[in-house]
Amino acid sequence: MPKLKEHEKLINLKVKKDFHYKLKLQALKENTTMQALITKVMGQYISEEEEELIIEPVNEEELSQEERDAIEQGRRDIEAGDYQDFEEAFKDLL
């Protein structure tokens, strides 16, 4: 395996055999590598998400109690490690 450059990170991704086959076929169709294909698709997805994401400052006084409770619950879930991992989220996209 080639040595990683300083600005690179390694990601291991487990996929089902049939999905791997489809990725490989698509990469061949596009005359590229599976890594390049996955990077391209995920880059497009992230770019689209960033365009849709508009973060405005929140005045916490304007939030309902239900909204404040939901935010707190989300923070507790994250701290407890109770959130969806990448593979589960990726399955939802297919």
For each residue, the residues with C-beta under 8 A, 3 or more apart:
1:
2:
3:
4: 8 9 10
5: 8
6:
7:
8: 4 5
9: 4
10: 4
11:
12:
13: 38 86 87
14: 87
15: 19 20 23
16: 19 20
17: 20 21
18: 21 22
19: 15 16 22 23 94
20: 15 16 17 23 24
21: 17 18 24 25
22: 18 19 25 26
23: 15 19 20 26 27 34 37 38
24: 20 21 27 28 34
25: 21 22 28 29
26: 22 23 29 30 37
27: 23 24 30 32 33 34 36 37
28: 24 25 31
29: 25 26
30: 26 27 37
31: 28
32: 27 36 37 40
33: 27 36 37
34: 23 24 27 37 38
35: 38 39
36: 27 32 33 39 40
37: 23 26 27 30 32 33 34 40 41
38: 13 23 34 35 41 42
39: 35 36 42 43
40: 32 36 37 43 44
41: 37 38 44 45
42: 38 39 45 46
43: 39 40 46 47
44: 40 41 47 48
45: 41 42 48 49 93
46: 42 43 49 50
47: 43 44 50 51
48: 44 45 51 52
49: 45 46 52 53
50: 46 47 53
51: 47 48
52: 48 49
53: 49 50
54:
55:
56:
57:
58: 62 63
59: 62 63
60: 63 68
61:
62: 58 59
63: 58 59 60 67 68 71
64: 67 68
65: 68 69
66: 69 70
67: 63 64 70 71
68: 60 63 64 65 71 72
69: 65 66 72 73
70: 66 67 73 74
71: 63 67 68 74 75
72: 68 69 75 76
73: 69 70 76 77
74: 70 71 77 78
75: 71 72 78 79
76: 72 73 79 80
77: 73 74 80 82 83
78: 74 75 81 82 83
79: 75 76
80: 76 77
81: 78
82: 77 78
83: 77 78
84: 88 89
85: 88 89
86: 13 89 90
87: 13 14 90 91
88: 84 85 91 92
89: 84 85 86 92 93
90: 86 87 93 94
91: 87 88 94
92: 88 89
93: 45 89 90
94: 19 90 91
